Amino acid sequence: MKMIKFYSSRNLRIVKGEGQYVWDDKGSKYLDLHAGHGVAFLGHNNKTVVEYLERQMSQIMTLTTAFDTPIREEMLRELDKVKTGDLDNVFLLNSGTEAVELALKTARKITGRKKVIAFKNSFHGRTFGSLAVTWNKKYREPFEPLPGPVEFLEFNNVEELKKIDESTGAVIVEPVQGEGGVIPATEEFMKELRRVTQEKGVLLIVDEVQAGFGRTGKVWAHQHFGITPDIMTAGKAIGGGFPVSATFMPDWIAEKLEEGDHGTTYGGNPMAAAAVTASVKVLLENNVPQQAWEKGQMFMRMLKESLSEFKSVREVRGLGLMIGVDLRLNPGKAIKVMQDNGVLSIKAGVTTIRFLAPFMINREDMEWTLNALRKGITETEGKISSS
Ligand SMILES: *Cc1c(COP(=O)(O)O)cnc(C)c1O
């Protein structure tokens, strides 16, 4: 059997992970700023997460939400501690795209309106509904027709928000666009988006799958902007490495959903509940959002200083530990050179190198990154000027 090649191989065989590091089969250590697309934000093999999973595994692994179980009750109590606004209801799924699907279905059911507005450079997942609100044509076009209608507006452009009207059921937005190039929303944009959607009776879905759970310096990235969504999706980091996602909503929406409107075989299974419970504990006990904020500020400052002399660096940007280095050239070569120098990173958009560091990254790790990145950019520039 062979794996279907949806991802080009990084030619690296990883056998172990701990904290911000992973090791290959030859014993070489890597700083992991790829972190499984940001999943390992609490560090690989986080002790508390592993403990909770091991204990749960020895009790019961599968149980649908039709049956009660103590670990899910514990999880709900933990989630209360990271609650945003009036989003008191949660449903667990297995992947980010599924959380988005539930959000989109909910908006359709509640408003009865079909049109959804999304933003240019957005990414919301790969299943038909999520794909329909994802900007990248390369992902979308081979699979059209997709559910719709969907209209894409320019991100961070307040004027564009005038196009949101009463025919729109939902607007879906990332508080920091991840896959699209690490682009933080502006406060003015998010505040106006909240105001307009409220005025027009449009549900605001904030997709926190990548930015959420502490990475940007707040538990939820939208908290930087002083707004509350109508529906919020979360995923990636919320299980500390275990695959789990969630859709959150207030009572007034949840009350209108009925039995059979949605469902899942695995969603909310006891292992996922254990993982989320442990992850919230880790997040709060270690002041993870605060650490992510401080380290992110430091990392971005170091990157800006260290890269100022490079003509091919357009911008260093981000929020907390969600950081992008935007180049004037294809970042593929630089990412490869960084990997050869022991630092794993990931591309975002067309020209951006993305760093999704685990929260325990330290100054030494950051210096390691700067050295590897400088080498990567130097070699890329050299290759271009000599060809
Ligand atoms: C990764 C991502 C998704 C999709 O999550 P999967 O777990 O890959 O399905 C959705 N929205 C955002 C913002 C993401 O970054």
The ligand as a Gaussian input file, in Angstrom:
#p B3LYP/6-31G(d) Opt

LIG

0 1
 C       -6.661000      24.066000       9.318000
 C       -7.846000      24.924000       9.256000
 C       -9.122000      24.395000       8.988000
 C       -9.344000      22.944000       8.640000
 O       -8.981000      22.105000       9.659000
 P       -8.771000      20.530000       9.377000
 O       -8.549000      19.946000      10.720000
 O       -7.575000      20.410000       8.476000
 O      -10.004000      20.057000       8.715000
 C      -10.206000      25.263000       9.032000
 N      -10.047000      26.567000       9.310000
 C       -8.843000      27.112000       9.559000
 C       -8.738000      28.566000       9.894000
 C       -7.694000      26.311000       9.532000
 O       -6.496000      26.855000       9.751000

